[in-house]
Every structure is written in structure tokens, then in C-alpha cells.
Amino acid sequence: MCFRITASGVHIWQENRTEGASLYFADPNGHKLEIHVSDLHSRLDAIKREPWDGLEIFM
């Protein structure tokens, strides 16, 4: 799926810097999207270890 997205010529707005595989791209209207491959537990552990500015976790 990621190959089809990148082959379509979308704007990639960020390189992956998180655990797991991610693709950061903008849709035709400029909305920033992320496709992330991981499980919820792994993702939450990673962001709790290294949170970024403005991060809010709602559970």
C-alpha cells in the first residue's frame, strides 16, 4: 500500500523517526496523515519514554 501512495506523487512531509514503520504524507487537500504499523502497547510505551512537545494522551 505505501508504494502505491508514494508512487502517486503525494507530498511526503516527514521522515519516520518513531518505532515501527510509518509513512507521513499529505492528501490532495493538504491534510497531514500518518500510516503507522505497530501495536498500541508498543506505540504508547515509545511515546511515554520520549514524549514530544504538545503531546496529549487521552484514554
C-alpha positions in Angstrom: 0.0 0.0 0.0 2.8 2.5 0.9 4.4 2.0 -2.5 1.1 2.9 -4.3 0.8 6.0 -2.1 4.3 7.2 -2.8 4.1 6.3 -6.5 1.0 8.6 -6.8 3.2 11.6 -6.2 1.9 12.7 -2.8 3.9 15.1 -0.7 5.9 13.2 2.0 6.1 15.8 4.8 8.2 13.9 7.4 10.7 11.1 7.6 9.9 8.2 10.0 11.5 8.8 13.4 9.3 6.6 15.6 9.3 2.9 16.5 7.5 0.9 13.9 7.1 1.7 10.2 5.4 5.0 9.4 4.6 6.9 6.2 3.8 10.6 6.7 2.1 12.2 3.7 -0.4 15.0 2.7 -3.7 14.3 1.0 -4.7 16.4 -2.1 -6.3 19.0 0.3 -3.1 19.4 2.3 -4.3 17.4 5.4 -1.3 15.7 7.0 -1.7 12.0 7.5 0.3 9.1 9.0 0.1 5.4 8.4 1.8 3.6 11.2 2.4 -0.1 11.6 2.8 -1.3 15.2 0.7 -2.3 18.1 -0.9 0.1 20.5 1.1 -1.1 23.5 4.4 -0.6 21.7 3.4 2.8 20.4 2.3 4.1 23.9 5.4 2.8 25.5 7.6 4.6 23.0 5.8 8.0 23.3 5.8 7.7 27.1 9.6 7.2 27.1 10.2 10.1 24.6 7.1 12.4 24.5 7.2 15.4 22.1 6.1 19.0 22.9 2.4 19.4 23.0 1.6 15.7 23.2 -1.6 14.8 25.0 -2.7 11.2 25.5 -6.4 10.7 26.1 -7.5 7.2 27.3 
